[in-house]
Amino acid sequence: MEENSLIQAANRIASTQGLVAFTGAGISEESGIPTFRGNGGLWDRYPPERFANMAGLLGEFFLRPKRVATFLQEILRSCLDAQPNPAHVALAQWEAQGILRAVLTQNIDTLHERAGCSKIIKLHGSIDCLRCTDCGFKQDLDATQMQRWVQVLSPDGIGRRQLWRALRKILSPCPYCGGRRRPDVVFFGDLLPPDAWAEAQQAASLCQILLVIGTSGLVRPAADLPLLAKKAGTILIEINPKPTPLTPLADLYLEGKASEVMKELVERVDSIRR
Ligand code: OAD
């Protein structure tokens, strides 16, 4: 990590009340949640054309039910087992200090809220929520309910019929209208939740600094947010161990893992503000 960029980033962050963070899977990687792309990533093992959309998943359900159960169980279990890491905690600390205005996240894990952030805009939904496809009623789920899902999805010896039963248990009818429910997460081809998208666009274009952490910047429309911020004159700071398509736009690129860079930044910001 280049010392000079780190100093400049710390100076800018220490003197703002207008920081917004835009996060992707990389921020949760050190908490044990796999990223999507790259070697060993989720989409490397479960091709997105078959696992990241409803039609593909339905096909897999018929052809490879055990694989579907393994996929769903892995996502649920990794989110349930993970704990916030120093990068999530640092953002919560900056929120409490009045530096950070909001976190715009593509992540469906719940690590930002569990770290103590309160202003979170979830662009791709949340693993701990079910949504009725008829009336729109949303129900948050607790860890115990999700643990039960992990158990019913046990891939050992699971066939089509058992998977169907498990999914019916998980996606029970809406308690209000009896309608069909689905996880409140965005699949490929779905629109982003309109309110979240509008709020995110506003936050990105009105902030002073957009801190982009751990995203490949490949998935639109979320990946348009840094472009929008840049057009509005915002300072872009990127944290990522590898350059991304967003790096050429960044005013400061801090090469490294999210928790390592954020720990350094927090120390420096604290000492400047003291
Ligand atoms: P990706 O898996 O595409 O990218 C993860 C990024 O994190 C890469 O740029 C890595 O270099 C970086 N990274 C890895 N380890 C890191 C670490 N310890 N610290 C910081 N950065 C690290 O994940 P996203 O960009 O979040 O959408 O993917 C965007 C969307 O694509 C996801 O929300 C999901 C996926 O398909 C949907 O499913 C709709």
Residues whose N, C-alpha, C, O or C-beta is under 5 A from the ligand:
A	BS01	OAD	G24 A25 G26 I27 E29 E30 T35 F36 R37 Q106 H124 V186 F187 F188 G214 T215 S216 G217 V219 I239 N240 P241 K242 G256 K257 A258
